[in-house]
Amino acid sequence: MCRCDFDLPERERELAALREQAQSPDLWHDRAEAQRVMRAVSRLEGLLATWLTLETASRDLQALLELVAEAPEAERPALAQDIERELSILERQYSALEIALTLGGPYDARNAVLSIHAGAGGTEAQDWAEMLLRMYLRWAESHRFRSEILALSAGEEAGVKSVEVLITGENLYGLLRSERGVHRLVRLSPFDSAHARHTSFALVEVLPEAEAGDVTIEIKPDDLRIDTYHASGHGGQNVQKNDTAVRITHIPSGIVVTCQNERSQNQNRERAMQVLGSRLLEQEIERREVERAKMKGEHIEAGWGNQIRSYVLQPYKMVKDLRTNAETSDTAGVLDGDIDEFITAYLRSQVGTNAGEAAG
């Protein structure tokens, strides 16, 4: 059953304050703040409605339990089946509310920019990066989210060196932030004539899509170096023959972004600027997290040492998340996009640690 700490009176007071703020005639002078307030109102209204529905369902289930105790013996098996069915529904609803409570961060409702980078290992790692790309595209497709490849650097023999994908839909950043980190694959290599077992690594990054007013760092034209080049990829009708691909370097931060998916240079430049805004936003988020961690006395490790999940195809089949211990032997299903179990386990593990942030 749900482990979430839901203070109904406190949430009702919070919603009342937000509604009062939403009615202020000055609110829309700051469009970004107005959008934040309206999103918070909508989210809290949904949480409160769900909670009240669950309270009613719980009382109905309690009444049904009392009915079983008073019912004739012959009727009890059928009533017990009803109770079991209603309890299963109630548990799923509580679990959904528990997850929803973790998706209240300031950027969780945003679309996500997901990047995959092959680690050391040449073709092996590049093939693994492409396997991860397929996994996330299939996951997005199964949830009816829209995905768009913004930039792709193909491997020399197979796979991809790096790829950047924009995935759009509800709570995408909140869901996919669970995937940030190093993903490890163990398998018999299809590229090794001896069919030896190889270990490959790929890094997954997830950024919230930037919106107007997010980034406090001003992006000055003089701070940008913009290069154009031929789009590259695995071929096909969408690969352009002229210089439509765009690479933008933000000189003060050293951030480099590329976009080659659109048909015109101007469209690719616009997309690349959007991704640059997302990367600057993520940089600002990380800076704030480091400052908050310093105040709390925590030590934050970053980089390739933060392996989050292992995918073992040989000598046995197992996918295991090292943060939550969630695991499954259905490796084929996971690599085909069935990763909800791992996302849910991660978000559920954050209920206690992120309760304060989720409430905001």
C-alpha positions as CSV (number, residue, x, y, z in Angstrom):
1,M,0.0,0.0,0.0
2,C,1.0,3.6,-0.4
3,R,3.9,4.9,1.7
4,C,3.3,8.5,0.8
5,D,2.9,11.2,3.4
6,F,-0.2,13.2,2.3
7,D,-1.2,16.0,4.6
8,L,-4.7,16.9,3.2
9,P,-5.3,20.1,5.2
10,E,-1.8,21.4,4.3
11,R,-2.4,20.7,0.6
12,E,-5.8,22.4,0.7
13,R,-4.2,25.5,2.3
14,E,-1.5,25.4,-0.4
15,L,-4.1,25.1,-3.2
16,A,-6.1,28.0,-1.7
17,A,-3.0,30.2,-1.6
18,L,-2.1,29.3,-5.2
19,R,-5.6,30.0,-6.5
20,E,-5.5,33.4,-4.8
21,Q,-2.1,34.0,-6.5
22,A,-3.5,32.9,-9.8
23,Q,-6.3,35.5,-9.6
24,S,-3.9,38.4,-9.2
25,P,-4.2,40.9,-12.1
26,D,-0.4,41.3,-12.0
27,L,0.4,37.6,-12.4
28,W,0.7,37.5,-16.2
29,H,3.3,40.4,-16.2
30,D,5.7,37.5,-15.6
31,R,4.7,34.8,-18.1
32,A,7.1,32.2,-16.8
33,E,5.9,32.7,-13.2
34,A,2.2,32.6,-14.3
35,Q,2.8,29.3,-16.1
36,R,4.5,27.9,-13.0
37,V,1.6,28.9,-10.8
38,M,-1.1,27.5,-13.2
39,R,0.8,24.2,-13.5
40,A,1.0,24.0,-9.7
41,V,-2.7,24.7,-9.3
42,S,-3.6,22.0,-11.9
43,R,-1.3,19.5,-10.3
44,L,-2.6,20.1,-6.7
45,E,-6.2,19.9,-7.9
46,G,-5.5,16.6,-9.5
47,L,-3.8,15.2,-6.4
48,L,-6.6,16.4,-4.1
49,A,-9.3,14.9,-6.3
50,T,-7.4,11.6,-6.5
51,W,-6.9,11.5,-2.7
52,L,-10.6,12.2,-2.0
53,T,-11.6,9.5,-4.5
54,L,-9.3,7.0,-2.7
55,E,-10.7,7.9,0.7
56,T,-14.2,7.2,-0.6
57,A,-13.1,3.9,-2.2
58,S,-11.3,2.9,1.1
59,R,-14.5,3.5,3.1
60,D,-16.5,1.5,0.6
61,L,-14.1,-1.3,0.8
62,Q,-14.3,-1.3,4.6
63,A,-18.1,-1.5,4.4
64,L,-17.7,-4.4,2.1
65,L,-15.5,-6.2,4.5
66,E,-18.1,-5.7,7.3
67,L,-20.7,-7.1,4.9
68,V,-18.7,-10.2,4.4
69,A,-18.6,-10.9,8.2
70,E,-22.4,-10.7,8.3
71,A,-23.1,-12.5,5.1
72,P,-24.3,-16.1,4.9
73,E,-21.5,-18.6,4.4
74,A,-22.6,-19.4,0.8
75,E,-22.2,-15.8,-0.3
76,R,-18.8,-15.2,1.2
77,P,-16.6,-16.6,-1.6
78,A,-18.2,-14.3,-4.2
79,L,-17.9,-11.3,-1.8
80,A,-14.3,-12.2,-1.1
81,Q,-13.6,-12.1,-4.9
82,D,-15.2,-8.6,-5.1
83,I,-13.0,-7.5,-2.2
84,E,-9.9,-8.8,-3.8
85,R,-10.6,-7.1,-7.1
86,E,-11.4,-3.8,-5.4
87,L,-8.4,-4.0,-3.3
88,S,-6.2,-4.6,-6.3
89,I,-7.6,-1.5,-8.0
90,L,-7.2,0.6,-4.8
91,E,-3.5,-0.5,-4.5
92,R,-2.8,0.5,-8.1
93,Q,-4.4,3.9,-7.5
94,Y,-2.4,4.5,-4.3
95,S,0.7,3.5,-6.2
96,A,-0.1,6.0,-9.0
97,L,-0.6,8.7,-6.4
98,E,2.6,7.8,-4.7
99,I,4.5,8.3,-8.0
100,A,2.6,11.5,-8.8
101,L,3.8,13.0,-5.5
102,T,7.4,12.6,-6.8
103,L,6.6,14.6,-10.0
104,G,6.2,18.0,-8.4
105,G,9.6,19.4,-9.0
106,P,9.9,22.7,-10.9
107,Y,10.9,21.0,-14.2
108,D,9.2,17.6,-13.9
109,A,6.3,18.5,-16.1
110,R,8.6,19.5,-19.0
111,N,9.5,17.7,-22.2
112,A,12.9,15.9,-22.0
113,V,16.0,16.2,-24.1
114,L,17.7,12.7,-23.8
115,S,21.3,12.2,-24.9
116,I,23.2,8.9,-25.2
117,H,27.0,8.8,-25.5
118,A,28.9,5.6,-26.3
119,G,31.7,4.9,-23.8
120,A,35.1,3.5,-24.4
121,G,35.1,0.3,-26.5
122,G,34.7,1.4,-30.1
123,T,32.1,-0.5,-32.1
124,E,30.9,-2.5,-29.1
125,A,30.0,0.6,-27.1
126,Q,28.6,2.4,-30.1
127,D,26.3,-0.6,-30.8
128,W,25.2,-0.5,-27.2
129,A,24.4,3.2,-27.5
130,E,22.2,2.4,-30.5
131,M,20.5,-0.4,-28.5
132,L,19.7,2.1,-25.8
133,L,18.4,4.6,-28.3
134,R,16.0,1.9,-29.7
135,M,14.9,1.1,-26.1
136,Y,13.9,4.7,-25.3
137,L,12.2,5.2,-28.7
138,R,10.2,2.1,-28.2
139,W,9.3,3.2,-24.6
140,A,8.2,6.6,-25.9
141,E,6.1,4.9,-28.6
142,S,4.4,2.6,-26.2
143,H,3.2,5.6,-24.1
144,R,2.2,7.6,-27.2
145,F,4.9,10.2,-26.5
146,R,6.5,11.9,-29.5
147,S,10.2,11.6,-30.1
148,E,12.4,13.5,-32.5
149,I,16.1,12.8,-33.2
150,L,17.8,16.2,-33.1
151,A,21.4,15.1,-33.8
152,L,23.1,11.8,-34.4
153,S,26.8,11.0,-34.8
154,A,27.0,7.5,-36.4
155,G,29.7,4.9,-35.6
156,E,32.3,4.0,-38.2
157,E,31.1,0.3,-38.4
158,A,27.9,0.2,-36.5
159,G,25.9,1.9,-33.9
160,V,26.1,5.6,-32.8
161,K,28.8,7.6,-31.1
162,S,26.2,10.0,-29.7
163,V,22.6,10.9,-30.3
164,E,20.2,13.6,-28.9
165,V,16.4,13.1,-28.8
166,L,13.6,15.4,-27.9
167,I,10.7,13.5,-26.2
168,T,7.5,15.4,-25.7
169,G,4.6,14.5,-23.5
170,E,3.3,14.9,-19.9
171,N,5.9,14.7,-17.1
172,L,8.7,13.5,-19.4
173,Y,11.6,15.0,-17.5
174,G,10.1,13.8,-14.2
175,L,9.9,10.3,-15.5
176,L,13.2,10.1,-17.5
177,R,15.4,11.8,-14.9
178,S,15.5,8.3,-13.4
179,E,17.6,7.2,-16.4
180,R,20.5,9.6,-16.0
181,G,23.8,7.8,-15.5
182,V,26.0,5.0,-16.9
183,H,24.3,1.9,-18.3
184,R,26.5,-1.3,-18.5
185,L,26.0,-4.1,-21.0
186,V,27.5,-7.6,-20.7
187,R,27.1,-10.0,-23.7
188,L,28.8,-12.2,-26.2
189,S,30.1,-9.8,-28.8
190,P,28.6,-10.0,-32.3
191,F,31.7,-8.1,-33.5
192,D,34.3,-10.5,-32.1
193,S,35.1,-13.6,-34.2
194,A,35.9,-15.5,-31.0
195,H,32.5,-14.6,-29.6
196,A,34.2,-13.5,-26.3
197,R,32.2,-11.9,-23.6
198,H,32.4,-8.1,-23.6
199,T,31.4,-5.3,-21.3
200,S,30.2,-2.0,-22.8
201,F,29.2,1.3,-21.3
202,A,27.1,4.2,-22.4
203,L,26.2,7.5,-20.7
204,V,22.6,8.7,-20.6
205,E,21.9,12.4,-20.0
206,V,18.4,13.9,-19.5
207,L,17.7,17.6,-19.6
208,P,14.4,19.5,-19.1
209,E,13.4,21.3,-22.2
210,A,14.1,25.0,-21.7
211,E,11.3,27.6,-21.7
212,A,11.4,31.4,-22.0
213,G,12.6,33.0,-18.8
214,D,14.3,29.8,-17.5
215,V,17.9,30.6,-18.0
216,T,19.3,33.5,-16.0
217,I,22.5,33.5,-18.1
218,E,22.1,35.8,-21.0
219,I,23.0,34.2,-24.3
220,K,24.8,36.9,-26.2
221,P,25.4,36.6,-30.0
222,D,29.1,37.4,-29.5
223,D,29.4,34.4,-27.1
224,L,28.3,32.0,-29.9
225,R,30.3,30.3,-32.6
226,I,28.1,28.8,-35.2
227,D,29.3,26.3,-37.8
228,T,27.4,24.6,-40.5
229,Y,28.2,21.2,-42.2
230,H,26.6,18.3,-44.0
231,A,24.2,16.2,-42.0
232,S,25.4,12.7,-41.4
233,G,23.7,9.5,-40.4
234,H,22.8,6.0,-41.6
235,G,21.4,7.3,-44.9
236,G,17.9,7.7,-46.2
237,Q,15.8,10.5,-47.6
238,N,16.1,12.7,-44.5
239,V,19.9,13.1,-44.8
240,Q,20.6,16.4,-46.5
241,K,23.2,16.9,-49.1
242,N,23.9,20.6,-48.4
243,D,25.1,22.4,-45.3
244,T,21.9,22.3,-43.3
245,A,23.4,20.8,-40.0
246,V,24.3,23.4,-37.4
247,R,26.8,23.3,-34.6
248,I,26.7,26.0,-31.9
249,T,29.4,26.5,-29.4
250,H,28.6,28.6,-26.3
251,I,32.1,30.0,-25.6
252,P,31.7,31.1,-21.9
253,S,30.5,27.6,-20.8
254,G,32.2,25.5,-23.5
255,I,28.8,23.8,-24.2
256,V,28.5,22.5,-27.8
257,V,25.2,21.5,-29.3
258,T,24.3,20.2,-32.8
259,C,21.1,19.7,-34.8
260,Q,20.8,18.1,-38.2
261,N,17.3,16.6,-38.3
262,E,15.4,19.6,-39.8
263,R,15.3,20.3,-43.5
264,S,16.6,23.9,-43.3
265,Q,19.6,25.5,-41.7
266,N,17.4,28.1,-39.9
267,Q,15.2,25.3,-38.4
268,N,18.3,23.4,-37.2
269,R,19.7,26.6,-35.8
270,E,16.5,27.3,-33.9
271,R,16.4,23.7,-32.5
272,A,20.1,23.9,-31.5
273,M,19.5,27.2,-29.6
274,Q,16.6,25.4,-27.8
275,V,18.9,22.6,-26.8
276,L,21.6,25.1,-25.7
277,G,19.0,26.7,-23.5
278,S,18.2,23.3,-22.0
279,R,21.9,22.6,-21.3
280,L,22.4,26.0,-19.7
281,L,19.3,25.3,-17.6
282,E,20.7,22.0,-16.5
283,Q,24.0,23.6,-15.6
284,E,22.1,26.1,-13.4
285,I,20.1,23.2,-11.8
286,E,23.4,21.3,-11.1
287,R,24.9,24.5,-9.6
288,R,22.0,24.9,-7.2
289,E,22.1,21.2,-6.3
290,V,25.8,21.5,-5.4
291,E,25.2,24.6,-3.3
292,R,22.3,22.9,-1.5
293,A,24.5,19.8,-1.0
294,K,27.2,21.9,0.5
295,M,24.8,23.4,3.0
296,K,23.6,19.9,3.9
297,G,27.1,18.6,4.2
298,E,26.5,15.9,1.5
299,H,29.1,14.7,-1.0
300,I,28.0,14.5,-4.6
301,E,29.9,12.3,-7.1
302,A,29.5,12.9,-10.8
303,G,30.8,11.2,-13.9
304,W,31.3,7.8,-15.3
305,G,31.6,6.1,-11.9
306,N,27.9,6.5,-11.3
307,Q,26.8,3.2,-12.9
308,I,23.1,2.9,-12.4
309,R,22.0,-0.2,-14.2
310,S,23.5,-3.5,-15.6
311,Y,22.1,-5.4,-18.5
312,V,23.5,-8.9,-18.5
313,L,22.8,-11.1,-21.5
314,Q,25.6,-13.7,-20.8
315,P,26.2,-16.0,-19.0
316,Y,22.7,-15.4,-17.6
317,K,19.9,-12.9,-18.4
318,M,19.3,-10.2,-15.9
319,V,18.7,-6.4,-15.9
320,K,19.3,-4.9,-12.4
321,D,19.1,-1.3,-11.2
322,L,21.9,-0.8,-8.7
323,R,20.1,2.1,-6.9
324,T,16.8,0.4,-6.2
325,N,17.7,-3.3,-6.6
326,A,14.8,-3.7,-9.0
327,E,15.5,-6.5,-11.4
328,T,14.1,-8.7,-14.1
329,S,15.2,-11.7,-16.2
330,D,13.1,-10.4,-19.2
331,T,16.1,-8.7,-20.9
332,A,14.4,-8.8,-24.3
333,G,11.3,-7.0,-23.0
334,V,13.5,-4.3,-21.3
335,L,15.5,-3.7,-24.5
336,D,12.2,-3.5,-26.4
337,G,11.2,-0.5,-24.2
338,D,9.6,-2.1,-21.1
339,I,11.4,0.0,-18.5
340,D,8.4,1.2,-16.5
341,E,9.3,-1.1,-13.6
342,F,12.7,0.6,-13.2
343,I,11.3,4.1,-13.6
344,T,8.6,3.4,-11.0
345,A,11.0,1.8,-8.6
346,Y,13.3,4.8,-8.8
347,L,10.5,7.3,-8.3
348,R,9.1,5.4,-5.4
349,S,12.5,5.4,-3.8
350,Q,12.4,9.2,-4.0
351,V,9.1,9.6,-2.1
352,G,10.8,10.0,1.3
353,T,13.8,11.9,0.2
354,N,12.0,14.3,-2.1
355,A,8.8,14.8,-0.1
356,G,9.5,18.4,0.5
357,E,10.3,19.2,-3.2
358,A,7.4,17.1,-4.5
359,A,5.0,19.2,-2.4
360,G,6.1,22.4,-4.0
